[in-house]
Amino acid sequence: MHHPPVPLGTFPTPLEPAPRLAAALGLGPDDLWVKRDDLTGLGGGGNKIRKLEWMMGAALAEGADTVVTTGAPQSNHARLTAAAGARLGLDVVLVLRGAPGTSRSGNLALDGLFGARLAWAGEVGRAGLDTAAAEVCARLRSDGARPALIPFGGSSALGARGYLRCGEELREQLPDLRTAVVALGSGGTMAGLVAALGSGSVLGVDVGALSDPAAAVSDLAAALTGAEVTREGLRIRRDQVGAGYATLTAPVREALRLAARTEGLALDPIYTGRALAGLGAAVQDGDIRPGEKTVFLHTGGLPGLFGHPDAVAFAEEGAGVFDA
């Protein structure tokens, strides 16, 4: 049984043409569209709101008074969980990888503004984060709270239902859509789109958040559709990770500059920057071709730009000097 979602965002999000960006990438002026899921409304916007509508709905239905979730220090999902908790009157505890004091900018600043409490788990992997979150939930229960645990990135079959709906929106907005390009992090966003549009119509660009992103997408998409979704049938690029999740690569720097200077679009260095770099590479190698309708899914994440020192420095260097 699925509990009904709680409304948190503003939908449907716009689908906008991007002719100047299309031309810069080698596509026709009518080939490229941007799905503006950065404009979902709550807490600075972003794709996680679609997932949180379902997971917060379940938490409320189960009588929770606190939600706990996990992520990297600059997690967009953590920031939006904090914002959703504030709107719904729920306490929020964010279990984050690393240690305090490394940064107070970007998403971390907003976490504090929304009133979340932070639990730092140290330099641990995904399993270590999960263990730390379970310990936080146990502590909360012992203190008399009623916690609900929301998984890493909000990626569960329930949360992915939000992107099943997004895929349906896209089909209504652009019936002749050929490929939707999306950043692939914890897997739920791509899985929901695959469930709605089919494996062949979604290109995921791996950002390096998981060791085996194809397994996550295939499992979640299969849970949504009730049918087998093979890993081999998924379209996934893994050539944009570079030296790791937190690094700013040369193709991403170019993608950030290109989106900003052709369409006034602000991307982030971890997710949407990699997704656009992957789209460009897909045009170059013929996986995405002129004459086909392509959608770039803008999943938000702008606060992460301000929490990434290398990206901030790169952006600031772009300002020219007017010599009067």
C-alpha positions as CSV (number, residue, x, y, z in Angstrom):
1,M,0.0,0.0,0.0
2,H,1.3,3.4,-0.9
3,H,0.4,6.4,1.3
4,P,-0.6,9.4,-0.7
5,P,2.1,12.0,-1.4
6,V,2.1,15.2,0.5
7,P,2.3,18.3,-1.8
8,L,5.6,20.1,-1.5
9,G,6.5,21.3,-5.0
10,T,5.1,23.3,-7.9
11,F,4.3,21.0,-10.9
12,P,4.4,20.5,-13.8
13,T,7.8,22.2,-14.1
14,P,8.5,24.2,-17.3
15,L,10.0,22.6,-20.4
16,E,12.0,25.3,-22.2
17,P,13.8,25.4,-25.6
18,A,17.5,25.9,-25.5
19,P,18.5,26.8,-29.1
20,R,21.8,28.6,-28.4
21,L,23.0,25.7,-26.2
22,A,21.9,23.2,-28.9
23,A,23.9,25.0,-31.5
24,A,27.0,25.1,-29.3
25,L,26.7,21.3,-28.8
26,G,26.2,20.6,-32.5
27,L,22.5,20.0,-32.4
28,G,19.7,21.7,-34.4
29,P,17.9,24.8,-32.9
30,D,14.8,22.8,-32.2
31,D,16.5,19.7,-30.9
32,L,17.3,20.6,-27.2
33,W,14.9,21.3,-24.4
34,V,15.5,21.9,-20.7
35,K,13.2,20.3,-18.1
36,R,13.3,22.9,-15.3
37,D,13.2,20.7,-12.2
38,D,15.4,23.3,-10.5
39,L,12.1,25.3,-10.3
40,T,10.2,22.9,-8.1
41,G,9.8,25.6,-5.5
42,L,10.6,24.5,-1.9
43,G,13.9,25.2,-0.3
44,G,15.8,26.3,-3.3
45,G,14.3,23.7,-5.7
46,G,15.6,20.5,-7.2
47,N,14.7,17.0,-8.1
48,K,14.5,15.6,-4.6
49,I,11.2,17.3,-3.9
50,R,9.4,14.9,-6.2
51,K,10.8,12.0,-4.1
52,L,10.2,13.7,-0.8
53,E,6.5,14.2,-1.5
54,W,6.1,10.4,-1.4
55,M,8.5,9.7,1.4
56,M,7.3,12.5,3.7
57,G,3.7,11.4,3.0
58,A,4.6,7.9,4.2
59,A,6.4,9.4,7.3
60,L,3.4,11.5,8.3
61,A,1.0,8.5,7.7
62,E,3.1,6.4,10.0
63,G,3.1,9.0,12.8
64,A,6.7,10.2,12.6
65,D,7.7,13.4,14.4
66,T,11.3,13.3,13.1
67,V,12.9,12.4,9.9
68,V,16.5,11.1,9.5
69,T,18.4,10.9,6.2
70,T,22.0,10.6,5.0
71,G,24.3,12.2,2.5
72,A,27.5,13.9,1.6
73,P,28.2,17.3,3.3
74,Q,26.8,19.2,0.3
75,S,23.9,16.9,-0.3
76,N,21.0,18.5,-2.1
77,H,18.7,15.8,-0.8
78,A,19.7,16.6,2.8
79,R,19.0,20.3,2.2
80,L,15.5,19.6,0.8
81,T,14.7,17.1,3.5
82,A,15.4,19.9,6.0
83,A,13.2,22.3,4.1
84,A,10.4,19.8,3.8
85,G,10.6,19.0,7.5
86,A,10.4,22.7,8.3
87,R,7.2,23.1,6.1
88,L,5.6,20.0,7.7
89,G,6.6,20.7,11.3
90,L,8.9,17.7,11.6
91,D,12.3,17.7,13.2
92,V,15.1,16.7,10.9
93,V,18.5,15.0,11.6
94,L,21.0,14.8,8.8
95,V,23.7,12.1,9.0
96,L,26.5,13.4,6.9
97,R,29.8,11.9,5.8
98,G,32.9,13.6,7.1
99,A,33.6,16.0,10.0
100,P,32.4,19.4,11.0
101,G,34.3,22.6,10.3
102,T,35.4,21.8,6.7
103,S,32.8,24.2,5.2
104,R,29.8,26.4,6.3
105,S,28.7,27.4,2.8
106,G,26.4,26.1,0.1
107,N,23.9,23.5,1.2
108,L,25.3,23.3,4.7
109,A,24.3,27.0,5.3
110,L,20.8,26.2,4.2
111,D,20.6,23.1,6.4
112,G,21.2,25.3,9.3
113,L,18.8,27.9,8.2
114,F,16.0,25.3,7.9
115,G,16.8,24.2,11.5
116,A,18.2,20.7,10.8
117,R,20.5,19.0,13.3
118,L,23.7,17.5,11.9
119,A,25.3,14.2,12.9
120,W,28.8,13.7,11.4
121,A,29.6,10.1,10.6
122,G,33.3,10.5,9.8
123,E,35.0,9.3,6.6
124,V,32.8,6.3,6.0
125,G,31.2,4.7,2.9
126,R,27.6,4.1,2.2
127,A,27.4,1.2,4.7
128,G,28.9,3.3,7.4
129,L,26.4,6.1,6.8
130,D,23.6,3.6,7.0
131,T,24.9,2.3,10.3
132,A,25.3,5.8,11.7
133,A,21.7,6.6,10.7
134,A,20.4,3.5,12.3
135,E,22.2,4.5,15.5
136,V,20.7,8.0,15.4
137,C,17.2,6.5,15.0
138,A,17.8,4.2,18.0
139,R,18.9,7.2,20.1
140,L,15.9,9.2,19.0
141,R,13.5,6.4,19.9
142,S,15.2,6.0,23.3
143,D,14.5,9.7,23.8
144,G,10.8,9.3,23.1
145,A,10.8,10.5,19.5
146,R,9.2,8.7,16.5
147,P,11.8,8.8,13.7
148,A,11.3,7.9,10.1
149,L,14.4,7.0,8.1
150,I,14.6,8.3,4.5
151,P,17.3,6.5,2.4
152,F,20.4,8.0,0.9
153,G,19.5,10.4,-1.9
154,G,15.8,9.6,-1.3
155,S,16.3,6.7,-3.6
156,S,13.8,4.0,-2.9
157,A,11.0,2.5,-5.0
158,L,8.6,4.8,-3.2
159,G,10.7,7.9,-3.8
160,A,11.3,7.0,-7.5
161,R,7.5,7.2,-8.0
162,G,8.1,11.0,-8.2
163,Y,10.1,10.6,-11.3
164,L,7.7,8.1,-12.8
165,R,5.3,11.1,-12.7
166,C,8.0,13.4,-14.1
167,G,8.4,11.0,-17.1
168,E,4.7,11.2,-17.7
169,E,4.9,15.0,-17.6
170,L,7.6,14.9,-20.2
171,R,5.6,12.7,-22.5
172,E,2.7,15.2,-22.4
173,Q,5.0,18.2,-22.9
174,L,7.1,16.7,-25.7
175,P,5.5,13.6,-27.2
176,D,8.3,13.0,-29.7
177,L,11.0,13.0,-27.1
178,R,13.9,10.7,-28.1
179,T,16.3,11.0,-25.1
180,A,16.1,12.5,-21.6
181,V,19.6,13.1,-20.2
182,V,19.9,13.1,-16.4
183,A,22.7,13.0,-13.8
184,L,22.9,9.6,-12.2
185,G,23.7,9.7,-8.5
186,S,21.8,7.4,-6.1
187,G,19.6,6.1,-9.0
188,G,16.1,7.0,-8.1
189,T,15.6,9.8,-10.6
190,M,16.9,7.8,-13.5
191,A,14.9,4.7,-12.4
192,G,11.6,6.7,-12.3
193,L,12.2,8.1,-15.8
194,V,13.1,4.6,-17.2
195,A,9.9,3.3,-15.7
196,A,7.9,6.0,-17.5
197,L,9.8,6.4,-20.8
198,G,11.6,3.1,-21.3
199,S,15.3,2.2,-20.9
200,G,16.2,3.3,-24.5
201,S,14.9,6.9,-23.9
202,V,16.9,7.8,-20.8
203,L,20.6,8.5,-20.8
204,G,22.1,8.6,-17.3
205,V,25.5,10.3,-16.7
206,D,27.2,8.8,-13.7
207,V,28.5,11.3,-11.1
208,G,30.4,8.7,-9.0
209,A,28.1,8.5,-6.0
210,L,27.7,4.7,-6.2
211,S,30.1,1.9,-7.2
212,D,27.4,0.1,-9.2
213,P,24.8,2.7,-10.4
214,A,23.4,0.4,-13.0
215,A,22.4,-2.2,-10.4
216,A,20.6,0.5,-8.4
217,V,18.7,1.8,-11.4
218,S,17.7,-1.6,-12.7
219,D,16.4,-2.7,-9.2
220,L,14.4,0.4,-8.6
221,A,12.9,0.5,-12.1
222,A,11.9,-3.1,-11.9
223,A,10.3,-2.5,-8.5
224,L,8.2,0.3,-10.1
225,T,7.2,-1.5,-13.3
226,G,6.9,-5.1,-11.9
227,A,8.9,-6.2,-15.0
228,E,12.6,-7.0,-15.5
229,V,14.8,-4.0,-16.3
230,T,18.1,-5.3,-17.4
231,R,21.3,-3.5,-16.6
232,E,22.5,-4.2,-20.2
233,G,19.5,-2.3,-21.6
234,L,20.3,0.9,-19.7
235,R,22.0,3.8,-21.3
236,I,24.6,4.9,-18.8
237,R,27.8,7.0,-19.4
238,R,30.6,6.6,-16.8
239,D,33.1,8.8,-18.6
240,Q,32.4,12.0,-16.6
241,V,33.4,11.0,-13.1
242,G,37.1,12.0,-13.4
243,A,39.1,11.6,-10.2
244,G,36.0,11.2,-8.1
245,Y,32.6,12.5,-7.0
246,A,33.8,15.8,-5.5
247,T,36.3,16.8,-8.3
248,L,35.8,19.5,-10.8
249,T,36.8,18.2,-14.2
250,A,37.7,20.1,-17.3
251,P,34.6,18.9,-19.3
252,V,32.4,20.0,-16.4
253,R,34.1,23.5,-16.2
254,E,33.3,23.9,-19.9
255,A,29.7,22.7,-19.4
256,L,29.2,25.2,-16.6
257,R,30.5,28.0,-18.7
258,L,28.5,26.9,-21.8
259,A,25.1,26.6,-20.1
260,A,25.6,30.0,-18.4
261,R,26.8,31.9,-21.4
262,T,24.4,30.5,-24.0
263,E,21.1,30.2,-22.0
264,G,21.8,31.9,-18.6
265,L,21.5,28.5,-16.9
266,A,23.4,28.0,-13.6
267,L,24.5,24.4,-13.2
268,D,26.4,22.7,-10.3
269,P,29.8,21.0,-10.5
270,I,28.7,17.6,-9.3
271,Y,25.4,16.7,-10.9
272,T,24.0,18.9,-13.6
273,G,27.5,20.0,-14.8
274,R,28.5,16.3,-15.3
275,A,25.1,15.6,-17.0
276,L,25.6,18.4,-19.6
277,A,29.3,17.3,-20.1
278,G,27.9,13.8,-20.8
279,L,25.3,15.1,-23.2
280,G,28.0,16.9,-25.1
281,A,30.1,13.7,-25.3
282,A,27.1,11.8,-26.4
283,V,26.6,14.2,-29.3
284,Q,30.3,13.9,-30.2
285,D,30.2,10.1,-30.4
286,G,26.8,9.9,-32.1
287,D,24.7,8.5,-29.3
288,I,22.6,11.7,-29.5
289,R,22.0,12.9,-33.0
290,P,20.8,16.1,-34.6
291,G,17.1,16.0,-35.7
292,E,16.1,14.1,-32.5
293,K,14.3,15.7,-29.6
294,T,16.6,15.7,-26.5
295,V,15.7,16.9,-23.0
296,F,18.3,17.9,-20.5
297,L,16.8,17.4,-17.0
298,H,18.0,20.3,-14.8
299,T,17.8,18.7,-11.4
300,G,18.8,21.8,-9.5
301,G,21.7,21.8,-7.0
302,L,22.8,25.5,-7.3
303,P,23.7,25.8,-3.6
304,G,26.3,23.0,-4.2
305,L,28.2,25.4,-6.5
306,F,28.7,27.8,-3.7
307,G,29.9,25.0,-1.4
308,H,32.6,23.9,-3.9
309,P,35.7,26.1,-3.6
310,D,37.2,25.1,-7.0
311,A,33.9,25.8,-8.8
312,V,33.5,29.2,-7.1
313,A,37.1,30.1,-8.1
314,F,36.5,29.0,-11.7
315,A,33.3,31.0,-11.9
316,E,34.8,34.2,-10.5
317,E,37.7,34.0,-12.9
318,G,35.2,34.2,-15.8
319,A,34.4,37.9,-15.0
320,G,36.3,40.1,-17.4
321,V,37.6,43.6,-16.6
322,F,36.1,46.5,-18.3
323,D,38.9,48.9,-19.2
324,A,37.2,52.3,-19.6
